[in-house]
Amino acid sequence: MRVKKRKNFSLRNFFRKTHYYLSNLVLFSIFLFFIVNLANLQIFKFTSSASTSESRASIIKAPRGEIYAVDKDGNLYSIASNEVFYKVYFKNFRNYPKEKLQEFYHQIAKIITPRVSLEEFLDSGQKLLFLGEVDLNKRKELSKLNLDVIWFEQDYRRIYPYKDLIKIVGFVQEKGVYGLESYYDNFLKKVDGLIVDGKIKRVPEKGYDLVTSLDINVQTNVFNFTKEFMKEYDFKEAIVIVMSAKDGSIVAWVEIPSYDPNEYNKVSDFSLFKIKGVEPFEPGSVIKPFLYSLAIENKLITPQAKYEDKGYVFVDGQTISNWDKRKYGVITFQEALNKSLNTGAIYIQNLLGEAKTLEFFEKLGFEESTGVDLFEEVGSLKTLRKPFGRKINFFTASFGQGISVTPIRLISDFLMFAKDGTILRPFIVKEIRSDHIEKFSGAITSKLISQETAKVMNKMLQEVVEDGYGKKARMEKFWVAGKTGTAQVFNKELQRYDDRKIIHTFLGYFPATRPEFAILVILKEPKDNSIISSQTAPKLWKRIAEYLVDYYGILPDKY
């Protein structure tokens, strides 16, 4: 057995250790004293306007980076900027008699109304009294008094010139909250400066500026069109996204209802802050083209191939009908897509099988983020997996019920029919500007179908608009490829789909032969439940498309 030797104890070792511990204790006490004093001064956050032995440290606020929208000519429009203001403090100098302090206080009160009386402040024993916030003109007035009891701290207030127009910007509290303000917070907010004993110890670093792909004119007009349309048809909520078909950049992103980020503290319904375009929903029939494309890719159907529509399908003890409760007999798959028949989608899903259906939805990224520069949620396919994955779940999934996807994912994936089968990553910020400019552009994230299949689908979707339920989106001089969708909202309390809560969708792109833009229109919960999606969403879509034609001078492709 190995025995450890006992260390020798000596008075020398004792004093050596004692000296070591005492030295460290003193150093720690000095360090702690410095930290406490610095923290105390940072709590007050004042900037000295006169030298004093009591002033040791102050913060120099760094301005937050600005956020810009653009127009078609590349001009910049600030959609989130900074307004300089000054916090005013009253200093309790012990070497002034109370009467003198009262005289100073009275002079100050003529310019800015103090929040408490001087007596309350003096009785509190505090060194600093926060009087309020002033602009530059008021600061100059106060400075002219030439009183060393006044202290100023320069600060910045976030300003949103376009108010409720651009919900995806978000807002700022101590940090960015929601939207771009939150996602890019580490770029927009850099480091505050620090002055210690009158010497600059850290220079303030301005935040980086963001230049978005949002076109201020398109955003404004789409917002106004949508607001008018919602009022006309009495919809509760709307989401409209306009995406460039060339690179995936977001040209407009409208959500109504919205709020004014300048007055976010007045909002009582916190759900207004959420960006619905990155929240999952059940999309309805707008999902059907994806399964059609997979069946065409696997050579299981062609547009002119036929099946027998009986108007319903019986599965797992339940009956699934077409939305219009009608049967059409022997019909082509093109006609089934034109009429948005549930039986056609179910027939195709049955041909594909459960494994291929689930695998394709997974490859489409329904349960993954798109990479758009917003904090996004993801959709769900859990009803297609065990123990939920019954046959009926696959049948309903074929027409967009029981599965969920985010709007931004939906429009990104749908563009593959215009882009030879490739899916682009959507993006909002195209430049980050500091001492240099970092540019961003679209990137291909995946390719799921062949160029040949994409061309077939492109043509089928044009037929939906020309001869099907997408007719309200039909344009005289442009080929439009698109699909309608109607979905019921699942009521968690009732544990069933609610006939009173309906979602109308139209998703399409144009010109279909050389795509420029994709537009997604989602209109939620019309007051009149008898109105069908084909009568609403395509109409708003067309109005937006016609504006884009005029604004950008897009040349016709239909002759």
C-alpha positions as CSV (number, residue, x, y, z in Angstrom):
1,M,0.0,0.0,0.0
2,R,1.3,3.4,-1.0
3,V,1.2,5.9,1.9
4,K,1.0,9.7,1.1
5,K,3.6,11.7,3.0
6,R,2.2,14.4,5.3
7,K,3.3,17.9,4.2
8,N,5.5,19.7,6.8
9,F,3.9,22.6,8.6
10,S,6.0,25.6,9.2
11,L,5.4,29.2,10.3
12,R,7.0,30.4,7.1
13,N,4.5,28.5,5.0
14,F,1.7,29.8,7.1
15,F,2.7,33.4,6.6
16,R,3.3,32.8,2.9
17,K,-0.2,31.4,2.4
18,T,-1.7,34.1,4.6
19,H,0.0,36.8,2.6
20,Y,-1.2,35.1,-0.7
21,Y,-4.8,35.0,0.4
22,L,-4.8,38.5,1.9
23,S,-3.3,39.9,-1.3
24,N,-5.9,38.2,-3.4
25,L,-8.6,39.4,-1.1
26,V,-7.5,43.0,-1.4
27,L,-7.3,42.7,-5.2
28,F,-10.7,41.2,-5.3
29,S,-12.1,44.0,-3.1
30,I,-10.6,46.7,-5.4
31,F,-12.0,44.9,-8.4
32,L,-15.4,44.6,-6.8
33,F,-15.4,48.2,-5.8
34,F,-14.6,49.3,-9.3
35,I,-17.4,47.1,-10.8
36,V,-20.0,48.3,-8.3
37,N,-19.2,51.9,-9.0
38,L,-19.2,51.4,-12.7
39,A,-22.5,49.6,-12.5
40,N,-23.9,52.3,-10.3
41,L,-22.9,55.0,-12.9
42,Q,-24.3,52.9,-15.7
43,I,-27.7,52.7,-14.0
44,F,-27.9,56.4,-14.0
45,K,-26.4,56.6,-17.5
46,F,-25.7,60.3,-17.6
47,T,-23.2,62.2,-19.7
48,S,-21.3,65.1,-18.1
49,S,-21.7,68.6,-19.4
50,A,-19.2,70.0,-16.8
51,S,-16.1,68.5,-15.1
52,T,-16.5,67.3,-11.6
53,S,-14.6,65.0,-9.3
54,E,-17.7,62.9,-8.7
55,S,-18.1,62.0,-12.4
56,R,-16.1,58.8,-13.2
57,A,-17.9,57.0,-16.0
58,S,-20.6,57.5,-18.6
59,I,-22.0,55.8,-21.6
60,I,-21.9,57.2,-25.1
61,K,-24.9,55.6,-26.9
62,A,-24.2,54.2,-30.3
63,P,-26.9,54.7,-32.9
64,R,-28.7,51.6,-34.2
65,G,-28.3,50.8,-37.9
66,E,-31.1,51.9,-40.2
67,I,-33.3,49.7,-42.3
68,Y,-34.2,50.7,-45.9
69,A,-36.7,49.8,-48.6
70,V,-36.0,50.6,-52.2
71,D,-37.9,51.5,-55.3
72,K,-37.5,50.2,-58.9
73,D,-34.7,52.8,-59.6
74,G,-32.7,51.7,-56.5
75,N,-33.5,54.8,-54.4
76,L,-33.5,54.2,-50.6
77,Y,-36.3,54.8,-48.2
78,S,-35.8,54.6,-44.5
79,I,-38.3,52.3,-42.9
80,A,-36.6,52.2,-39.5
81,S,-34.4,55.1,-38.4
82,N,-33.2,57.0,-35.3
83,E,-34.3,60.2,-33.7
84,V,-31.8,61.9,-31.3
85,F,-33.1,63.0,-27.9
86,Y,-31.6,63.9,-24.6
87,K,-32.3,62.6,-21.1
88,V,-32.1,65.4,-18.6
89,Y,-30.9,64.9,-15.0
90,F,-30.7,67.3,-12.0
91,K,-27.6,66.9,-9.9
92,N,-27.8,67.3,-6.1
93,F,-24.6,69.2,-5.4
94,R,-23.9,69.2,-1.6
95,N,-21.9,72.4,-1.8
96,Y,-25.0,74.4,-2.8
97,P,-27.5,75.6,-0.2
98,K,-31.1,74.5,-0.6
99,E,-32.2,78.0,-1.6
100,K,-29.8,78.0,-4.5
101,L,-30.9,74.6,-5.6
102,Q,-34.5,75.8,-5.5
103,E,-33.6,78.8,-7.7
104,F,-31.9,76.5,-10.2
105,Y,-34.9,74.1,-10.1
106,H,-37.3,77.0,-10.8
107,Q,-35.4,78.1,-13.9
108,I,-35.3,74.6,-15.2
109,A,-39.0,74.1,-14.6
110,K,-39.8,76.9,-17.1
111,I,-38.4,74.7,-19.9
112,I,-39.1,71.2,-18.8
113,T,-41.7,70.1,-16.2
114,P,-40.0,68.0,-13.5
115,R,-41.7,64.8,-12.5
116,V,-41.3,65.3,-8.7
117,S,-40.8,68.3,-6.5
118,L,-37.3,69.4,-5.4
119,E,-38.2,68.6,-1.7
120,E,-39.1,65.0,-2.5
121,F,-35.8,64.6,-4.4
122,L,-33.6,66.1,-1.7
123,D,-35.4,64.1,1.0
124,S,-34.7,60.9,-0.9
125,G,-31.0,61.4,-0.6
126,Q,-30.4,60.5,-4.2
127,K,-27.7,62.1,-6.2
128,L,-29.5,62.4,-9.5
129,L,-33.1,63.2,-10.5
130,F,-34.3,62.2,-13.9
131,L,-36.3,65.2,-15.2
132,G,-37.4,63.9,-18.6
133,E,-36.6,63.7,-22.2
134,V,-36.1,66.7,-24.6
135,D,-35.2,67.3,-28.2
136,L,-32.2,69.3,-29.5
137,N,-34.0,72.7,-29.3
138,K,-35.0,72.2,-25.6
139,R,-31.5,71.0,-24.8
140,K,-30.1,74.2,-26.2
141,E,-32.5,76.2,-24.1
142,L,-31.4,74.3,-21.0
143,S,-27.7,74.7,-21.8
144,K,-28.1,78.5,-22.1
145,L,-29.0,78.5,-18.4
146,N,-25.3,77.5,-17.8
147,L,-26.1,75.5,-14.7
148,D,-23.7,72.9,-13.5
149,V,-26.6,71.0,-11.8
150,I,-27.9,69.9,-15.2
151,W,-26.7,66.7,-16.8
152,F,-27.5,65.5,-20.3
153,E,-27.3,62.0,-21.8
154,Q,-27.7,61.7,-25.6
155,D,-29.8,58.8,-26.7
156,Y,-31.7,57.5,-29.7
157,R,-35.4,56.7,-30.2
158,R,-36.4,54.3,-33.0
159,I,-38.7,55.8,-35.6
160,Y,-40.8,54.0,-38.1
161,P,-42.0,56.5,-40.8
162,Y,-44.4,54.1,-42.5
163,K,-46.2,53.2,-39.3
164,D,-48.3,50.0,-39.8
165,L,-47.4,49.5,-43.5
166,I,-44.5,47.0,-43.0
167,K,-45.2,44.6,-40.1
168,I,-42.2,42.4,-40.8
169,V,-39.8,45.2,-39.7
170,G,-40.7,44.5,-36.0
171,F,-39.7,47.0,-33.3
172,V,-37.1,47.8,-30.6
173,Q,-37.3,47.7,-26.8
174,E,-33.9,47.1,-25.2
175,K,-33.3,44.8,-28.1
176,G,-35.0,44.1,-31.5
177,V,-38.3,42.4,-31.0
178,Y,-40.0,40.5,-33.9
179,G,-39.3,40.8,-37.6
180,L,-36.0,42.2,-39.1
181,E,-35.2,44.2,-35.9
182,S,-35.0,40.9,-34.0
183,Y,-33.4,38.7,-36.7
184,Y,-30.6,41.2,-37.4
185,D,-30.3,42.6,-33.9
186,N,-26.6,41.7,-33.6
187,F,-25.9,43.6,-36.8
188,L,-28.1,46.6,-36.2
189,K,-26.9,47.1,-32.6
190,K,-23.2,47.3,-32.0
191,V,-21.2,48.6,-29.0
192,D,-21.9,51.7,-26.9
193,G,-18.9,53.9,-26.1
194,L,-17.5,54.5,-22.6
195,I,-15.9,57.5,-20.9
196,V,-14.1,57.0,-17.7
197,D,-12.8,60.1,-15.8
198,G,-13.2,62.2,-18.9
199,K,-11.2,59.9,-21.1
200,I,-12.8,57.9,-23.9
201,K,-12.1,54.2,-23.1
202,R,-14.3,52.8,-25.8
203,V,-15.5,54.5,-29.0
204,P,-19.1,53.9,-29.8
205,E,-19.7,51.7,-32.9
206,K,-22.7,52.5,-35.1
207,G,-24.8,49.6,-36.1
208,Y,-24.8,48.2,-39.6
209,D,-27.5,49.4,-42.1
210,L,-29.8,47.0,-43.8
211,V,-31.1,47.4,-47.4
212,T,-34.1,45.2,-48.1
213,S,-35.5,44.0,-51.4
214,L,-38.9,45.5,-50.3
215,D,-40.1,48.0,-52.9
216,I,-41.8,50.8,-51.0
217,N,-44.2,51.6,-53.8
218,V,-45.3,47.9,-54.3
219,Q,-45.6,47.5,-50.5
220,T,-47.8,50.6,-50.2
221,N,-50.1,49.7,-53.1
222,V,-50.4,46.0,-52.1
223,F,-51.2,47.1,-48.6
224,N,-53.9,49.5,-49.8
225,F,-55.4,47.1,-52.3
226,T,-55.6,44.4,-49.6
227,K,-57.1,46.7,-47.1
228,E,-59.8,47.8,-49.5
229,F,-60.5,44.2,-50.6
230,M,-60.8,43.0,-47.0
231,K,-63.3,45.8,-46.3
232,E,-65.4,44.9,-49.4
233,Y,-65.6,41.2,-48.6
234,D,-65.4,41.5,-44.8
235,F,-62.3,39.3,-44.2
236,K,-60.8,39.1,-40.8
237,E,-57.2,38.7,-41.8
238,A,-54.9,38.7,-44.8
239,I,-51.4,37.8,-45.9
240,V,-50.0,38.8,-49.2
241,I,-46.4,38.0,-50.3
242,V,-44.9,39.2,-53.6
243,M,-41.7,37.4,-54.6
244,S,-39.3,37.9,-57.5
245,A,-39.3,34.7,-59.6
246,K,-35.8,35.5,-60.7
247,D,-33.9,35.3,-57.4
248,G,-36.4,34.7,-54.6
249,S,-36.2,38.2,-53.2
250,I,-39.3,39.5,-51.4
251,V,-40.7,42.6,-53.1
252,A,-43.7,43.1,-50.7
253,W,-45.0,41.4,-47.6
254,V,-48.3,42.6,-46.3
255,E,-50.1,41.4,-43.2
256,I,-53.4,42.9,-42.0
257,P,-54.3,43.6,-39.2
258,S,-51.1,45.3,-38.4
259,Y,-49.9,47.8,-35.8
260,D,-47.8,51.0,-35.5
261,P,-44.4,50.0,-34.1
262,N,-43.9,53.6,-33.0
263,E,-46.7,52.8,-30.5
264,Y,-46.2,49.1,-29.8
265,N,-46.8,49.7,-26.1
266,K,-50.4,50.6,-26.9
267,V,-51.1,47.2,-28.4
268,S,-53.3,45.0,-26.1
269,D,-53.5,42.0,-28.4
270,F,-50.0,40.6,-28.4
271,S,-50.8,38.2,-31.3
272,L,-50.6,41.2,-33.6
273,F,-46.9,41.2,-33.2
274,K,-46.5,37.8,-34.7
275,I,-45.6,37.5,-38.3
276,K,-48.2,35.1,-39.8
277,G,-46.3,34.5,-43.0
278,V,-43.8,32.4,-41.1
279,E,-46.5,30.5,-39.1
280,P,-47.9,27.2,-40.3
281,F,-51.4,26.8,-41.6
282,E,-53.4,24.1,-43.4
283,P,-53.2,25.3,-47.1
284,G,-56.1,23.5,-48.7
285,S,-56.3,22.7,-52.4
286,V,-53.3,24.9,-53.4
287,I,-51.3,21.8,-52.3
288,K,-52.6,19.6,-55.1
289,P,-50.2,20.6,-57.9
290,F,-47.3,19.2,-55.8
291,L,-48.8,15.7,-55.9
292,Y,-49.7,16.1,-59.5
293,S,-46.1,16.9,-60.3
294,L,-44.8,13.9,-58.4
295,A,-47.2,11.6,-60.3
296,I,-46.1,13.1,-63.6
297,E,-42.5,12.7,-62.7
298,N,-43.0,9.0,-62.0
299,K,-45.0,8.6,-65.2
300,L,-48.1,7.5,-63.3
301,I,-50.4,10.1,-65.0
302,T,-50.5,12.6,-67.9
303,P,-52.7,15.7,-68.0
304,Q,-55.0,14.0,-70.5
305,A,-55.2,10.6,-68.7
306,K,-58.5,9.8,-67.2
307,Y,-60.1,8.4,-64.1
308,E,-63.7,8.0,-62.9
309,D,-65.0,10.6,-60.5
310,K,-67.9,9.3,-58.4
311,G,-68.0,12.5,-56.4
312,Y,-66.8,10.8,-53.2
313,V,-64.4,8.3,-51.8
314,F,-65.1,6.0,-48.8
315,V,-62.2,5.3,-46.5
316,D,-61.7,4.3,-42.9
317,G,-65.4,4.4,-42.3
318,Q,-65.7,8.0,-43.6
319,T,-66.9,9.6,-46.8
320,I,-64.8,12.3,-48.4
321,S,-66.6,14.3,-51.1
322,N,-65.7,16.9,-53.7
323,W,-66.0,20.4,-52.4
324,D,-69.1,21.0,-54.5
325,K,-70.7,17.6,-53.7
326,R,-70.9,16.8,-57.4
327,K,-69.7,13.8,-59.5
328,Y,-68.3,14.3,-62.9
329,G,-67.9,10.7,-64.2
330,V,-64.9,9.9,-66.5
331,I,-62.7,13.0,-66.4
332,T,-59.1,14.0,-67.3
333,F,-56.6,14.9,-64.6
334,Q,-56.4,18.4,-66.2
335,E,-60.1,18.8,-65.7
336,A,-59.9,17.5,-62.2
337,L,-57.2,20.1,-61.4
338,N,-59.2,22.9,-63.1
339,K,-62.2,22.0,-61.0
340,S,-60.1,21.3,-57.9
341,L,-61.7,17.9,-57.3
342,N,-60.7,16.2,-54.1
343,T,-61.2,12.8,-55.7
344,G,-58.6,13.5,-58.4
345,A,-56.0,14.3,-55.7
346,I,-56.9,11.2,-53.7
347,Y,-56.7,9.0,-56.8
348,I,-53.2,10.4,-57.5
349,Q,-52.1,9.9,-53.9
350,N,-53.3,6.3,-54.0
351,L,-51.2,5.7,-57.1
352,L,-48.1,7.2,-55.4
353,G,-48.5,5.3,-52.2
354,E,-48.0,6.5,-48.6
355,A,-44.2,6.2,-48.5
356,K,-43.6,8.3,-51.7
357,T,-46.2,10.9,-50.6
358,L,-44.6,11.4,-47.2
359,E,-41.1,11.4,-48.7
360,F,-42.0,14.1,-51.3
361,F,-43.6,16.4,-48.7
362,E,-40.5,16.0,-46.6
363,K,-38.2,16.9,-49.5
364,L,-40.4,19.9,-50.2
365,G,-39.3,21.1,-46.8
366,F,-42.7,21.4,-45.2
367,E,-41.1,20.7,-41.8
368,E,-38.0,22.8,-42.4
369,S,-37.3,26.5,-42.4
370,T,-36.9,28.2,-45.8
371,G,-33.9,30.2,-44.8
372,V,-35.8,33.5,-45.1
373,D,-34.3,36.2,-42.8
374,L,-37.1,36.1,-40.2
375,F,-37.4,33.7,-37.2
376,E,-39.8,31.2,-38.7
377,E,-41.8,28.3,-37.5
378,V,-42.1,25.1,-39.5
379,G,-45.1,23.0,-40.8
380,S,-46.1,19.6,-39.7
381,L,-46.5,16.2,-41.3
382,K,-47.1,14.3,-38.1
383,T,-50.5,13.0,-39.1
384,L,-48.8,11.0,-41.9
385,R,-46.6,9.2,-39.5
386,K,-47.4,6.4,-37.1
387,P,-49.4,6.1,-34.9
388,F,-51.5,8.8,-36.7
389,G,-50.8,7.7,-40.3
390,R,-54.0,6.1,-41.3
391,K,-55.1,6.0,-45.0
392,I,-57.6,8.7,-44.5
393,N,-54.9,11.1,-43.3
394,F,-53.0,10.6,-46.6
395,F,-56.2,11.2,-48.6
396,T,-57.0,14.4,-46.8
397,A,-53.4,15.5,-47.0
398,S,-53.7,15.3,-50.8
399,F,-56.0,18.3,-50.8
400,G,-54.1,20.1,-48.0
401,Q,-56.0,19.1,-44.9
402,G,-54.4,17.7,-41.8
403,I,-50.9,18.8,-42.7
404,S,-49.5,22.3,-42.3
405,V,-46.9,24.5,-44.1
406,T,-45.9,28.2,-43.7
407,P,-47.0,30.7,-46.4
408,I,-43.4,31.6,-47.2
409,R,-42.5,27.9,-47.7
410,L,-45.6,27.5,-49.9
411,I,-44.7,30.3,-52.3
412,S,-41.1,29.3,-52.4
413,D,-41.9,25.7,-53.3
414,F,-44.6,26.7,-55.8
415,L,-42.1,28.7,-57.8
416,M,-40.3,25.4,-58.8
417,F,-42.9,25.0,-61.5
418,A,-41.6,28.3,-63.0
419,K,-37.9,27.5,-62.4
420,D,-37.4,24.1,-64.1
421,G,-38.0,22.2,-60.8
422,T,-35.6,24.2,-58.6
423,I,-36.5,25.8,-55.3
424,L,-35.0,29.1,-54.4
425,R,-34.2,30.4,-50.9
426,P,-36.4,33.5,-50.2
427,F,-34.7,36.5,-48.7
428,I,-35.6,40.1,-47.6
429,V,-32.2,41.8,-46.9
430,K,-30.1,42.2,-49.9
431,E,-27.3,44.3,-48.5
432,I,-25.7,44.8,-45.1
433,R,-23.7,48.1,-45.0
434,S,-20.9,49.0,-42.6
435,D,-17.5,50.2,-43.7
436,H,-18.1,47.9,-46.7
437,I,-21.1,46.4,-48.4
438,E,-22.0,42.8,-48.2
439,K,-24.5,41.7,-50.8
440,F,-26.9,38.8,-50.8
441,S,-28.8,37.0,-53.6
442,G,-31.0,34.1,-54.2
443,A,-29.7,30.5,-53.9
444,I,-31.0,27.2,-55.2
445,T,-31.8,25.0,-52.2
446,S,-32.9,21.9,-54.1
447,K,-34.3,20.4,-57.3
448,L,-37.2,18.0,-56.9
449,I,-38.6,17.5,-60.3
450,S,-37.2,17.5,-63.8
451,Q,-37.4,20.4,-66.2
452,E,-39.8,18.4,-68.4
453,T,-42.2,17.8,-65.5
454,A,-42.0,21.5,-64.5
455,K,-43.0,22.5,-68.0
456,V,-46.0,20.1,-68.0
457,M,-47.1,21.5,-64.6
458,N,-46.6,25.1,-65.8
459,K,-49.0,24.4,-68.7
460,M,-51.5,22.7,-66.5
461,L,-51.5,25.6,-64.1
462,Q,-52.1,28.0,-67.0
463,E,-55.1,25.9,-67.9
464,V,-56.4,26.3,-64.3
465,V,-56.5,30.1,-64.8
466,E,-57.7,30.0,-68.4
467,D,-60.5,27.4,-68.1
468,G,-60.7,26.5,-64.4
469,Y,-61.5,28.0,-61.0
470,G,-58.6,30.4,-61.3
471,K,-60.4,32.4,-64.0
472,K,-60.7,35.6,-61.9
473,A,-56.9,35.9,-62.1
474,R,-56.9,35.6,-65.9
475,M,-55.1,38.5,-67.7
476,E,-55.7,39.7,-71.2
477,K,-52.1,40.0,-72.3
478,F,-50.3,37.7,-69.9
479,W,-50.3,33.9,-69.3
480,V,-50.9,33.2,-65.6
481,A,-50.1,30.0,-63.9
482,G,-51.9,29.5,-60.6
483,K,-54.1,27.5,-58.2
484,T,-56.9,28.3,-55.8
485,G,-57.3,26.9,-52.4
486,T,-60.0,26.7,-49.8
487,A,-59.4,25.4,-46.3
488,Q,-61.4,25.1,-43.1
489,V,-59.7,26.0,-39.8
490,F,-59.5,23.2,-37.2
491,N,-61.3,24.1,-34.0
492,K,-59.3,22.6,-31.1
493,E,-62.1,23.1,-28.6
494,L,-64.7,21.3,-30.8
495,Q,-62.0,18.9,-32.1
496,R,-63.3,19.3,-35.7
497,Y,-63.1,21.6,-38.7
498,D,-65.1,24.7,-38.3
499,D,-67.4,25.6,-41.3
500,R,-67.6,29.1,-40.0
501,K,-63.8,29.7,-40.3
502,I,-62.6,29.5,-43.9
503,I,-59.3,30.4,-45.6
504,H,-59.3,31.6,-49.2
505,T,-56.0,31.2,-51.1
506,F,-54.6,31.9,-54.6
507,L,-51.0,31.3,-55.5
508,G,-49.7,32.1,-58.9
509,Y,-46.9,33.5,-61.0
510,F,-46.7,35.5,-64.3
511,P,-45.8,35.9,-67.1
512,A,-46.0,32.1,-67.1
513,T,-43.7,31.7,-70.2
514,R,-41.0,33.9,-68.6
515,P,-41.9,34.4,-64.9
516,E,-41.2,37.7,-63.2
517,F,-43.2,37.5,-60.0
518,A,-45.0,35.0,-57.8
519,I,-47.9,36.3,-55.6
520,L,-49.5,34.5,-52.7
521,V,-52.8,35.8,-51.5
522,I,-54.3,34.4,-48.3
523,L,-57.6,35.8,-47.0
524,K,-59.0,34.4,-43.7
525,E,-62.4,34.1,-42.3
526,P,-64.9,36.0,-44.5
527,K,-68.1,37.0,-42.7
528,D,-70.1,35.4,-45.5
529,N,-69.2,31.7,-45.5
530,S,-71.0,31.1,-48.8
531,I,-68.4,33.0,-50.8
532,I,-65.9,30.6,-52.4
533,S,-62.2,31.1,-52.8
534,S,-62.4,31.3,-56.6
535,Q,-64.5,34.4,-56.3
536,T,-62.2,36.3,-54.0
537,A,-58.4,35.6,-53.8
538,P,-57.8,35.5,-57.6
539,K,-59.5,38.9,-58.0
540,L,-57.1,40.5,-55.5
541,W,-54.2,38.6,-57.0
542,K,-55.0,40.0,-60.5
543,R,-55.3,43.6,-59.2
544,I,-51.8,43.3,-57.7
545,A,-50.4,41.7,-60.9
546,E,-51.9,44.5,-63.0
547,Y,-50.2,47.1,-60.8
548,L,-46.8,45.3,-61.2
549,V,-47.2,45.3,-65.0
550,D,-47.7,49.1,-65.0
551,Y,-45.1,49.8,-62.4
552,Y,-42.3,47.7,-63.8
553,G,-43.3,47.9,-67.5
554,I,-43.6,44.2,-67.9
555,L,-44.0,43.1,-71.5
556,P,-46.9,40.8,-72.5
557,D,-46.3,37.2,-73.4
558,K,-49.8,36.4,-74.7
559,Y,-50.4,37.3,-78.3
